[in-house]
Amino acid sequence: MKLPKSLFLFILIFLMPIMLYSQEIPNISIPVIPGVRAAKNGQEASMSLMLILLVSFLSLAPALIMMITSYTKIIIVLDFIRRALALQNMPPNQVLFSLGLFLTFYIMAPTIKEFNESALQPYLEGNKMSTPQFLQKAIVPFRKFMIKQIGKDGAKEIALFVKLAGKNLQDIKSIEDIDTYILIPAFMLSEMKKAFIIGILIFIPFIVIDLVVASTLMSMGMIMLPPAMISLPFKIILFILVDGWHLITYNLVQSYM
């Protein structure tokens, strides 16, 4: 008689510990890392904890950059430019990401400076600030930045996440009273909405060029000739003549001032 598969698995799992413990387990030596020792005092222990926090922060840095800085809006706008010009991989992704990152650092420089002076330096000095106090003070400059950028245009986004959080909007007297976990997604939605509005304005002149080129080719009977191939040089020439990169960079930076 054959045993059912479920019964066979049950017996195997039940007998596995017995089979393991019945055998002699050899002594396994744990390798020793040279130069590493236990902390002798509280200061060394705090430095070790700070190092762990730093490594954790670096692992979360990409997500934090996208959540509480201007990076999301900038990279979306830069990608819209490439799509409006009908350029697939030019400029490459690495170039766009690097440009967006450095523009983000430039825009966020006052906020980072305030964060460094009010939270980071007092925390690194030792006994002036505890870790919970550091976390509370560290988010304040970024909250100011997000609140300033949301403004009145982001009221719908804030109302959406306040409602999803199960809170009453009437209980919130000012935007400063909003919790950070509500403020961050509202800020991100607001940034994406502004980026798409800029993207529409970028697309309009290039769509006009496509329509003119397509109409011209149609009137000349050149149906088999792809309009995108002919309109691409005209798009690039227009973008160069108006100094497109300068205009986009200038307006992006000015939108945060």
TARA-V615740 format. One record per pair of residues at least 12 apart in sequence whose C-alpha atoms are under 6 Angstrom apart, sorted by the first residue. I is the first residue (numbers start at 1). J is the second residue. D is the distance in Angstrom with one decimal. If there is no record, write none. Layout:
i & j & d
I & J & D
I & J & D
This chain:
i & j & d
70 & 104 & 5.7
71 & 104 & 5.5
73 & 191 & 5.3
73 & 192 & 5.8
73 & 195 & 5.2
74 & 100 & 5.8
75 & 100 & 5.6
77 & 195 & 5.6
80 & 199 & 5.5
84 & 203 & 5.4
111 & 141 & 5.7
115 & 138 & 5.8
115 & 141 & 5.9
119 & 134 & 5.7
119 & 137 & 5.6
119 & 138 & 5.3
150 & 187 & 6.0
154 & 190 & 5.7
157 & 186 & 4.9
158 & 186 & 5.3
161 & 182 & 5.8
210 & 231 & 5.9
214 & 227 & 5.4
